[in-house]
Amino acid sequence: STDVAAGVSAIIGNVYAQGTDQPSSFYQTGLVKRENPYIITKEMYEVNGSQATNIGWLNVNGDYRWYLKNEMDARKRFMNQREMMLLYAEKGDLTLATANNANNKISGSEGYFAAVEARGITAQVSGGAQGSFASMSDIDTIILELDKEGAPAEYAMYVNRATSLDIDDMLANGIATQVTAGLAGQFGAFNNDADMAVKLGFKSFTRGGYTFHKHDWKLLNDPTLGALNNIHKGAMIPLSQVADAKSGAKAPALEMNYKSAGSYSREMEHWVTGGGVLGHSNAANGKDTAIFNYRSECNLVTRAANQHVVLK
């Protein structure tokens, strides 16, 4: 035999001499059980009786009472808040400095970015001509990583405005179109209908056997939210079902769960209390206000995180 330089090699099998014993060790699949705590997030909006009866100039669903606009905005902000928690949350045992010492423990929850950055693919797409979808080689680098993870052939690509424009320029250069290497783009997630994908705001292209459905992610364009520090440029989510190894049941690669029992759901709870204001008299005191309460208990499950991609 000839000596070779030190390196890493793949073990593809073995060979034994005649009459030898069986191996002393055996193959065993490594199993990792993952748990993700639920997040309880809350918000409220309060309006006093005088403001609740004021007439304004803004038409809100046929009504001109100004507080309706504020309440509607508060509800939307709460929905954005919940989405941000599912994206950016991180696990960690926290102790809050509150008077209620019995319930001030928070374990946190693993958000989408934390899950993918820990167990998935992180692609740098900022800084310089390369790494910003300036040419097809940038997405080819990502495709090579997807191949290593046995990724599915179809992805939803949610990106901020700058990255979306870079991809549009890359496609406009004629390097890739809906038909690439003689193969038409596939639209399995949209009943294989290109028109349906367009109606939903997706622009699709195929490269190296993968089809990418690109969509603008408004959250990452908001300078007060995802674009505040401009850290994340987008994400690539596999459009596939992940099978449970024990039951064989299939579930989406990305899924939001919420707590419920029978007809009671904590996905999006909303109730109003008040000292008679707007007819709500179930408050503990006679305060001249109506309080709109919002509460949600949910978590995000990132399955097969090794096949997800975060663009930074």
C-alpha positions in Angstrom: 0.0 0.0 0.0 0.9 3.7 -0.4 0.8 6.2 2.4 -1.6 9.1 1.8 -1.8 12.5 3.5 -4.1 12.8 6.5 -7.7 13.7 5.7 -11.3 12.7 6.1 -12.6 9.6 4.4 -16.0 7.9 4.1 -16.4 4.4 5.5 -18.4 2.5 2.9 -18.2 -1.0 4.3 -15.8 -3.6 5.8 -14.1 -6.9 5.1 -13.3 -9.8 7.4 -11.1 -12.9 7.2 -12.7 -16.3 7.1 -13.9 -17.8 10.4 -13.8 -14.5 12.3 -16.3 -13.3 14.9 -19.1 -10.8 14.3 -18.4 -7.1 15.1 -18.4 -6.1 18.7 -20.4 -2.9 18.1 -23.5 -2.2 16.1 -25.2 0.5 14.1 -27.6 2.7 16.0 -29.6 5.7 14.7 -29.2 8.8 16.9 -32.5 10.3 18.0 -33.0 13.8 19.3 -36.3 14.8 21.0 -37.0 18.5 20.6 -39.5 20.5 22.6 -40.5 24.1 22.1 -42.4 25.9 24.9 -45.4 28.0 24.1 -45.3 31.8 24.2 -47.9 33.7 26.1 -48.1 37.2 24.7 -50.6 39.9 25.7 -51.7 43.4 24.8 -54.5 45.9 25.6 -56.2 49.0 24.3 -58.2 51.4 26.5 -60.6 54.2 25.6 -62.6 56.4 28.0 -66.4 56.9 27.7 -66.1 60.4 26.2 -63.7 59.4 23.5 -65.7 56.3 22.7 -68.7 58.5 21.9 -66.8 61.2 19.9 -67.6 61.4 16.2 -64.6 61.8 13.9 -64.0 62.4 10.2 -62.5 58.9 9.4 -64.9 56.3 8.1 -64.1 52.9 9.7 -66.4 50.3 8.3 -69.3 52.7 8.0 -68.8 54.2 11.5 -67.1 57.6 12.2 -66.1 57.0 15.8 -62.4 57.6 16.1 -61.7 54.9 18.8 -62.6 52.2 16.3 -59.5 53.1 14.2 -57.3 53.0 17.3 -58.7 49.7 18.4 -58.2 48.2 14.9 -54.6 49.4 14.8 -54.0 48.0 18.3 -55.3 44.6 17.1 -53.0 44.7 14.1 -50.0 45.7 16.2 -50.7 42.7 18.5 -50.8 40.4 15.5 -47.5 41.8 14.3 -46.1 41.4 17.9 -47.1 37.7 17.9 -45.5 37.1 14.5 -42.3 38.8 15.7 -42.2 36.7 18.8 -42.5 33.5 16.7 -39.7 34.7 14.5 -37.2 36.2 16.9 -37.8 34.5 20.2 -35.0 32.5 21.9 -35.0 29.9 24.6 -33.6 30.8 28.0 -34.7 30.5 31.6 -35.7 34.0 32.8 -36.8 35.2 36.2 -38.9 38.4 36.0 -38.8 40.9 38.8 -42.4 40.9 39.7 -44.4 40.8 42.9 -45.9 37.4 42.0 -43.0 35.2 42.7 -45.0 32.0 41.9 -45.4 32.8 38.2 -42.4 34.8 37.2 -40.5 32.0 35.5 -40.3 32.1 31.7 -38.5 29.5 29.7 -38.6 31.3 26.4 -39.3 29.7 23.1 -37.2 28.9 20.0 -38.2 31.2 17.2 -37.7 30.6 13.5 -34.4 32.4 13.1 -32.9 30.8 16.2 -33.9 27.4 15.0 -32.4 27.7 11.5 -29.3 29.5 12.6 -28.6 26.7 15.1 -29.5 23.7 13.0 -30.0 24.9 9.4 -28.3 26.8 6.6 -27.2 30.4 7.0 -26.3 32.2 3.8 -24.6 35.6 3.7 -26.2 37.7 1.0 -24.9 41.1 1.9 -21.7 43.0 1.2 -20.0 43.2 -2.2 -20.9 42.0 -5.6 -20.7 38.3 -4.7 -23.1 37.1 -2.0 -25.9 39.5 -3.0 -27.5 37.5 -5.9 -25.4 39.5 -8.4 -25.0 36.3 -10.4 -26.4 32.8 -10.6 -23.3 31.5 -8.7 -24.8 33.1 -5.5 -27.9 30.9 -5.6 -25.8 27.9 -6.8 -23.8 28.1 -3.6 -27.1 27.7 -1.7 -28.3 24.9 -3.9 -25.1 22.9 -3.2 -25.8 23.1 0.5 -29.4 22.0 -0.1 -28.1 19.0 -2.0 -26.0 18.0 1.1 -29.2 18.0 3.2 -31.4 16.0 0.8 -33.7 19.0 0.5 -37.0 18.9 -1.3 -37.3 20.4 -4.8 -39.6 23.3 -4.0 -39.0 26.4 -1.8 -40.9 29.5 -0.8 -38.4 32.4 -0.7 -39.5 35.3 1.5 -37.1 38.3 1.2 -36.8 42.0 1.9 -37.1 44.6 -0.8 -33.3 45.0 -1.5 -32.8 41.2 -1.9 -35.9 40.9 -4.0 -34.6 43.6 -6.4 -31.2 41.8 -6.6 -33.0 38.5 -7.6 -35.1 40.3 -10.1 -32.0 41.8 -11.7 -30.3 38.4 -11.7 -33.3 36.9 -13.5 -33.6 39.8 -15.9 -30.0 39.3 -17.1 -31.2 36.2 -18.8 -29.3 33.8 -16.6 -32.5 32.1 -15.5 -36.1 32.3 -16.5 -39.2 30.2 -15.9 -37.6 27.7 -18.2 -34.1 26.8 -17.2 -31.9 24.1 -18.7 -34.9 23.0 -20.8 -37.1 22.3 -17.8 -40.2 24.3 -17.0 -40.7 25.7 -13.5 -42.9 23.5 -11.3 -45.6 24.9 -9.1 -46.5 21.9 -6.9 -47.5 24.1 -3.9 -50.0 26.0 -6.2 -51.7 22.9 -7.8 -49.0 23.2 -10.5 -50.6 26.4 -11.7 -48.2 29.3 -12.5 -51.1 31.7 -12.7 -52.1 30.9 -9.1 -48.6 31.6 -7.9 -48.6 35.0 -9.6 -52.0 35.8 -8.0 -50.6 35.1 -4.6 -47.7 37.5 -5.3 -45.0 34.9 -6.0 -42.5 35.1 -8.7 -41.0 31.6 -9.5 -37.9 30.4 -11.2 -36.1 27.1 -11.5 -32.4 26.3 -11.1 -30.5 23.0 -10.7 -33.7 21.0 -10.3 -35.0 23.3 -7.5 -38.0 25.7 -8.0 -38.0 28.9 -5.9 -41.2 30.9 -5.3 -40.1 34.4 -4.4 -42.3 36.7 -2.3 -41.7 40.1 -0.7 -41.6 40.0 3.1 -43.1 43.3 4.3 -42.0 42.6 7.9 -38.3 42.9 6.9 -39.0 46.1 5.0 -40.4 47.9 8.1 -37.7 50.2 9.5 -39.3 49.9 13.0 -39.4 46.1 12.9 -37.4 43.6 10.8 -35.4 46.3 9.0 -34.4 48.1 12.1 -30.8 46.7 12.2 -31.1 45.1 8.7 -29.7 41.8 10.0 -32.0 39.3 8.2 -32.5 39.5 4.5 -35.0 36.7 4.2 -35.6 33.0 4.5 -36.1 30.0 2.3 -38.8 27.6 3.6 -39.1 24.0 2.1 -42.6 23.4 0.7 -42.7 19.8 1.9 -44.3 17.5 4.5 -42.0 15.9 7.1 -43.0 12.4 8.2 -42.9 11.4 11.8 -40.5 8.5 12.3 -42.8 6.6 14.7 -46.3 7.2 13.5 -45.6 8.0 9.8 -47.9 11.1 10.1 -46.9 14.0 7.9 -46.8 17.6 9.0 -45.6 20.9 7.3 -42.0 21.9 7.6 -43.1 25.1 9.3 -46.1 25.1 11.6 -47.7 27.4 14.2 -49.4 25.6 17.1 -51.7 27.1 19.7 -53.3 25.8 23.0 -56.9 24.8 23.0 -59.4 22.6 24.8 -62.7 21.7 23.2 -64.2 24.9 21.9 -61.8 27.1 23.9 -58.9 28.4 21.8 -56.0 30.5 22.9 -54.9 31.3 19.3 -56.3 34.8 19.5 -58.4 35.7 22.6 -60.2 39.0 22.7 -62.5 40.4 25.3 -63.7 43.8 26.6 -64.2 45.0 30.1 -65.5 48.4 31.3 -67.4 50.3 33.8 -70.5 50.5 31.7 -68.7 52.1 28.8 -70.0 50.8 25.4 -72.3 48.5 27.4 -69.4 46.5 29.0 -70.0 46.4 32.7 -68.0 43.4 33.8 -65.1 45.4 35.2 -64.0 45.0 38.8 -64.3 48.8 39.3 -66.4 51.7 38.0 -63.6 53.2 35.9 -65.0 55.2 33.0 -63.2 53.2 30.4 -63.5 50.3 28.1 -60.5 48.0 28.0 -59.9 45.8 24.9 -57.8 42.8 25.9 -55.8 40.5 23.5 -54.0 37.3 24.4 -52.4 34.5 22.5 -50.5 31.3 23.5 -48.7 29.7 20.6 -45.4 28.4 19.4 -43.6 27.7 16.1 -42.4 24.3 15.1 -39.5 24.3 12.6 -39.3 20.7 11.3 -36.2 19.5 9.4 -34.4 22.8 10.2 -31.4 21.5 8.3 -33.3 22.1 5.1 -34.3 25.7 5.9 -32.2 28.7 4.9 -31.8 32.0 6.5 -30.4 34.9 4.4 -28.3 37.4 6.3 
